[in-house]
Amino acid sequence: MKNFRLLILAALLPLAACGGSPHKPATTAKAMPAAQGPVPFYCPQVAVLQQAQTLTLFLPNRQDVAARVSTAQITGVSGACKLEKKKNAVLVTVRATFLADNGPANNGAPLSLPWFAAITAGNNIIQKVLYSQTLKFAGNNTTTGALAKPVKIELPNMPDTANTEILVGFQETPDQLAYAAAHPGAAP
């Protein structure tokens, strides 16, 4: 996680350099006291990447109904920001929830779902980290859900951070993305 923080800070530092003037204002009077009040707080948006919200798993080399292992969906994502004044940073805690069904080819086996959290600015991915969520089916349940462990991301507390997005989605192969695009109504 330490490397994740360093990469984010290193990627956003050039953006911070654009915000100030290279010239200091000329002052002849004594220094003005620092303004009192709350420190500005810049929190990024957290959302599910729509194209990667649903994942359908099949047995290898098949895409028929009998070979479907599961259809899983990211059903929600939330982000909570906390100001770290000493570091002049924002700590974002991201939580994702998942729902999956027990497809005909799964037979109740636990599922391991690959997902990611990506920090983006516009169309640029600044950093992407992969995770895995295991879902287990109890008894004869046909669906199951899970809340992922919180992911903590530290960003610099600067105006550009408010324009940053943290996107969550399933890590999918090109075939899985194509299937999801062709079957937009697929759901657990």
Residue pairs with C-beta under 8 A, 6 or more apart in sequence:
1 152
4 127
4 129
4 153
4 154
5 153
5 154
7 126
7 127
8 119
8 126
8 127
8 153
8 154
8 155
8 156
9 154
9 155
9 156
11 126
11 127
12 121
12 126
12 155
12 156
12 158
12 160
12 161
12 164
13 156
15 121
15 158
15 160
16 156
16 158
16 160
19 158
19 159
19 160
39 83
39 85
39 157
40 157
40 159
41 81
41 83
41 90
41 157
42 90
42 157
42 158
42 159
42 160
42 161
42 162
43 79
43 81
43 90
43 92
43 161
43 162
44 79
44 81
44 90
44 92
44 119
44 155
44 161
44 162
44 163
44 164
44 165
44 166
45 79
45 164
45 165
45 166
46 77
46 78
46 79
46 92
46 94
46 165
46 166
46 168
47 77
47 165
47 166
47 167
47 168
48 74
48 76
48 77
48 96
48 167
48 168
48 169
49 118
49 167
49 168
49 169
51 169
51 177
51 180
51 181
52 74
52 116
52 169
52 170
52 171
52 172
52 177
52 180
53 73
53 74
53 169
53 170
54 71
54 72
54 73
54 74
54 170
54 180
54 186
54 187
55 71
55 72
55 73
55 113
55 170
55 172
55 176
55 180
56 68
56 70
56 71
56 72
56 176
56 179
56 180
56 183
56 186
57 68
57 69
57 70
57 71
57 72
57 103
57 111
57 176
58 64
58 67
58 68
58 69
58 105
59 67
59 69
59 105
63 179
65 104
66 104
66 105
67 104
67 105
68 103
68 104
68 105
69 103
69 105
69 106
69 111
70 100
70 101
70 102
70 103
70 106
70 111
70 188
71 100
71 101
71 103
71 186
71 187
71 188
72 98
72 99
72 100
72 101
72 111
72 113
72 135
72 170
72 188
73 98
73 99
73 100
73 187
73 188
74 96
74 97
74 98
74 115
74 168
74 169
74 170
75 97
75 98
75 99
75 145
76 96
76 97
77 94
77 95
77 96
77 97
77 168
78 94
78 95
79 92
79 93
79 94
79 95
79 166
80 92
80 93
81 90
81 91
81 92
81 93
82 90
82 91
82 92
82 93
83 89
83 90
83 91
83 157
84 90
84 91
84 154
84 157
87 154
88 156
88 157
89 154
89 155
89 156
89 157
90 154
90 155
90 156
90 157
90 161
91 152
91 153
91 154
92 152
92 153
92 154
92 155
92 166
93 150
93 151
93 152
94 117
94 150
94 151
94 152
94 153
94 166
94 168
95 147
95 148
95 150
95 151
96 115
96 133
96 147
96 148
96 151
96 168
97 145
97 146
97 147
97 148
98 113
98 115
98 133
98 135
98 145
98 146
98 147
98 148
99 143
99 144
99 145
99 188
100 111
100 113
100 135
100 143
100 144
100 145
100 188
101 142
101 143
101 188
102 108
102 137
102 141
102 142
102 143
102 144
106 137
108 137
108 140
109 137
110 134
110 135
110 136
110 137
111 134
111 135
111 136
112 132
112 133
112 134
113 132
113 133
113 134
113 135
113 170
114 130
114 131
114 132
114 170
114 171
115 130
115 131
115 132
115 133
115 148
115 168
115 169
115 170
115 171
116 128
116 129
116 130
116 131
116 168
116 169
116 170
116 171
117 128
117 129
117 131
117 151
117 153
117 166
117 167
117 168
118 125
118 126
118 127
118 128
118 129
118 166
118 167
118 168
118 169
119 125
119 126
119 127
119 128
119 153
119 155
119 164
119 165
119 166
120 126
120 164
120 165
120 166
120 167
121 160
121 163
121 164
121 165
122 163
126 164
129 151
130 171
131 148
131 151
133 146
133 148
134 146
135 144
135 145
135 146
136 144
137 144
138 144
143 188
153 166
155 161
155 164
170 176
172 180
179 186
180 186
